[in-house]
Amino acid sequence: MIRKVFGASVQGASHIRSGRECQDSLKKLEKEEDTVILAVADGHGSDSSPYSKTGSYAAVNVFCKILEAYLDTYAGQPEMLFTLLKREGDTKIARRIDAEWKHRILRLHTRSKREIPLDAAGNKDKEAIYRMYGSTLLGLVLTREFLFAFQLGDGDIVKVSDGGVYSIIEADKLLGTETHSLCKMESWKKAITFIGKREEKEQQPVLYMLSSDGFSNSYKNDAEFQKTCIEYYNLLKEHGVKAVSDHICTWLQETSELGSGDDITVLFAYDMPQD
């Protein structure tokens, strides 16, 4: 199989009108041995989170850094890494991501010489600082042997094949615009993970998609969202990666304008058989 990884973040139509920058971030880290780390984060963009673009940028970098360290530590030992991620993905690893993100945010806030809010006792109000940078986080690790998915907050991680669309993680759906966030204290407790073995003789194309909630919210229901995921899969099969990557920004901007108006980020990992 040959893997192509690409994606895009676009400023939402409503954000263009209001002059607010895109709050989403994405990162891909391609390693040797058919291994890739993908991450998408969606900054809240609310009045209480004025620096959420920085928060989302920190989130994708933290995920890639921590998971790369595990991959390097267990290089050549995929079964041991699989067992570790299965046992500790939503506990120890989620706590590391939570702690590292919060550490970076406090450091960035101090270095930027921004105002330090105080609590009722006159101490540094760390929770108020974290809130200024609030962000969700989606992450996916694909290796030759397994896949590991991580989700904190809204957004979607799906697998698309000839058999249809499969949600790798069924995240908690909160009411309204509320979502789980890295800015919450002990946010790691709301993280959801999944780990599964790859099919050894996978010879059909497979598409993995990570997308911020601005994408799925642009469709009236899950069926329409899944239909669009299949359309992207078919476009890749019929026209190739370059044709899709050349037009992805335009298509996502149109999706935002006709749909949610929110920022949209989509990150693809497309596995296709060698000729």
C-alpha positions in Angstrom: 0.0 0.0 0.0 1.0 3.6 -0.7 -0.1 6.2 1.8 -0.6 9.9 0.9 -1.3 12.4 3.7 -2.7 15.9 3.1 -5.3 18.3 4.4 -6.3 21.9 4.9 -7.7 24.4 7.3 -9.9 27.2 6.1 -11.3 30.3 7.8 -15.0 30.0 8.4 -17.4 32.1 6.4 -18.7 33.8 9.5 -15.2 34.4 10.7 -14.3 36.1 7.5 -17.2 38.4 7.9 -16.3 39.2 11.5 -12.6 39.5 10.9 -11.7 36.6 13.2 -8.8 34.4 12.3 -9.1 30.7 11.8 -8.9 28.9 15.2 -8.1 25.4 13.8 -4.7 23.8 13.6 -3.5 20.6 12.0 -0.2 18.6 12.0 1.1 15.5 10.3 4.2 13.7 11.1 5.3 10.9 8.7 7.7 8.4 10.2 9.4 5.4 8.6 7.9 2.0 8.3 4.5 3.1 7.2 3.8 5.1 10.3 2.1 8.5 10.5 0.8 10.7 13.3 -2.1 13.0 12.5 -3.7 15.7 14.7 -6.4 18.3 14.4 -7.5 20.8 17.0 -10.3 23.3 17.1 -9.8 26.4 19.2 -13.0 27.7 20.8 -12.8 31.2 19.3 -15.2 32.6 21.9 -14.8 35.9 23.8 -13.5 33.9 26.8 -10.9 32.2 24.6 -9.2 35.0 22.8 -6.0 33.0 22.2 -7.5 29.7 21.2 -5.6 29.7 17.9 -2.4 29.4 20.0 -4.2 26.7 22.1 -5.0 24.6 19.1 -1.5 25.0 17.7 -0.1 23.8 21.0 -2.5 20.9 21.1 -1.5 19.3 17.8 2.2 19.7 18.5 1.8 18.2 22.0 0.0 15.1 20.6 2.6 14.5 17.9 5.5 15.0 20.3 4.2 12.6 22.9 3.1 9.9 20.5 6.3 10.1 18.5 8.3 9.6 21.7 6.3 6.4 22.4 6.9 5.2 18.8 10.6 5.8 19.1 10.8 4.1 22.5 9.1 1.0 21.3 10.6 1.0 17.8 10.6 -2.6 16.6 8.3 -3.7 19.4 4.8 -3.1 17.9 3.1 -5.6 20.2 4.4 -4.0 23.3 3.4 -0.6 22.1 -0.1 -1.9 21.2 -0.5 -3.3 24.7 0.6 -0.1 26.3 -1.7 2.1 24.3 -4.6 -0.3 24.9 -4.0 -0.3 28.6 -3.0 3.3 29.2 -4.3 5.3 26.2 -7.1 7.0 28.1 -5.3 7.3 31.4 -1.5 7.7 31.5 -1.1 9.0 27.9 -4.2 11.2 28.2 -2.8 12.7 31.4 0.5 13.4 29.7 -1.2 15.2 26.9 -3.3 17.2 29.3 -0.3 18.1 31.5 2.0 19.0 28.6 -0.6 21.2 27.0 -1.2 23.1 30.2 2.5 23.5 30.9 3.0 25.0 27.4 0.1 27.3 27.8 1.3 28.8 31.1 4.8 29.2 29.7 3.4 30.9 26.5 1.1 33.2 28.5 4.0 34.3 30.8 6.5 34.8 27.9 3.9 36.9 26.1 3.6 39.2 29.2 -0.1 39.0 29.2 -2.2 39.9 32.2 -2.2 37.2 34.9 -5.7 36.8 36.4 -5.9 36.2 40.1 -8.4 34.0 42.1 -10.2 35.1 45.2 -7.2 34.3 47.4 -4.9 36.5 45.2 -3.1 33.5 43.6 -2.5 33.0 39.9 -5.8 31.7 38.4 -4.4 28.9 36.2 -7.9 27.8 35.1 -8.7 31.3 33.9 -5.5 31.3 31.8 -6.2 27.8 30.3 -9.7 29.0 29.3 -8.2 31.8 27.2 -6.5 29.1 25.1 -9.3 26.6 25.0 -9.2 23.9 22.3 -10.4 20.4 21.4 -8.0 17.7 20.1 -8.3 14.8 17.7 -5.3 12.5 17.1 -4.6 9.3 15.1 -1.6 7.1 14.8 -1.4 4.7 11.9 1.3 2.0 11.8 1.6 -1.2 9.7 0.2 -3.2 12.6 -2.4 -1.1 14.3 -4.2 2.3 14.6 -4.6 4.4 17.8 -7.2 7.2 17.9 -7.6 9.9 20.6 -10.4 12.4 21.0 -11.1 15.2 23.5 -14.0 17.3 22.5 -16.0 17.4 19.3 -15.0 16.6 15.8 -14.8 13.3 13.8 -12.4 10.5 13.1 -13.7 8.2 10.4 -12.5 5.4 8.2 -14.0 5.2 4.7 -13.7 2.2 2.3 -15.8 0.4 -0.3 -17.8 -0.9 2.7 -18.9 2.6 3.7 -18.1 5.0 6.5 -17.1 3.9 10.0 -16.7 6.2 13.0 -13.5 5.1 14.7 -14.5 6.9 17.9 -18.1 7.7 19.0 -17.5 10.9 21.0 -19.8 12.3 23.6 -22.3 14.6 22.0 -23.0 17.6 24.2 -25.9 20.0 23.9 -25.6 23.3 22.1 -22.1 24.7 21.5 -20.5 23.2 24.7 -17.7 20.7 24.2 -15.1 18.9 26.3 -11.9 20.9 26.2 -8.2 20.8 27.1 -8.7 24.0 29.1 -10.8 22.2 31.7 -9.1 21.0 34.9 -8.4 17.2 34.6 -9.5 17.3 31.0 -7.9 14.0 30.5 -10.8 12.3 32.2 -13.0 13.2 29.2 -10.6 11.8 26.6 -11.8 8.8 24.6 -9.4 6.4 22.8 -9.6 3.5 20.5 -6.9 1.0 19.4 -7.3 -1.8 16.9 -5.2 -4.1 14.7 -4.9 -3.3 11.0 -6.1 -5.9 8.6 -3.0 -7.8 7.3 -4.2 -8.3 3.7 -5.9 -4.9 3.2 -5.8 -4.6 -0.6 -8.6 -2.1 -1.2 -8.2 1.7 -0.8 -8.8 3.0 2.6 -9.3 6.7 3.6 -8.9 8.0 7.2 -10.3 11.4 7.9 -9.9 13.7 10.9 -12.2 16.8 10.8 -13.1 19.6 13.1 -16.8 20.0 13.9 -17.3 22.8 11.5 -17.2 20.1 8.8 -19.9 17.8 10.1 -22.0 20.7 11.4 -22.3 21.9 7.8 -24.6 19.0 7.0 -28.2 18.6 8.2 -27.6 15.1 9.6 -25.1 12.3 9.9 -26.2 10.6 6.7 -25.4 13.7 4.7 -22.0 14.0 6.4 -21.2 10.4 5.7 -22.3 10.8 2.1 -19.8 13.6 1.7 -17.0 11.4 3.2 -17.8 8.8 0.6 -17.7 11.4 -2.1 -14.2 12.4 -1.1 -13.2 8.7 -1.1 -14.5 8.2 -4.6 -12.9 11.4 -5.9 -9.5 10.1 -4.6 -10.0 6.7 -6.3 -11.1 8.2 -9.6 -9.0 11.4 -9.9 -6.0 10.9 -7.5 -4.6 12.8 -4.6 -3.3 15.8 -6.5 -6.7 16.6 -8.0 -8.3 16.6 -4.6 -5.5 18.4 -2.7 -5.5 21.1 -5.4 -9.2 21.9 -4.8 -9.7 21.0 -1.1 -9.4 24.6 0.2 -12.0 25.8 -2.3 -14.4 22.9 -1.5 -14.1 23.4 2.3 -14.7 27.2 2.0 -17.8 26.5 0.0 -18.9 23.9 2.6 -18.5 26.5 5.4 -20.3 29.2 3.4 -23.3 27.0 2.7 -23.2 25.2 6.0 -22.0 26.0 9.6 -20.0 29.2 8.8 -17.4 27.8 11.1 -13.7 27.2 10.5 -13.2 23.8 8.8 -10.1 21.5 9.0 -9.9 18.1 7.3 -6.8 15.9 7.4 -6.7 12.8 5.2 -4.5 9.7 5.2 -5.3 7.8 2.0 -3.9 4.2 1.6 -4.0 2.8 -1.9 -2.7 -0.4 -3.4 0.6 -0.2 -5.3 0.2 -0.6 -9.1 
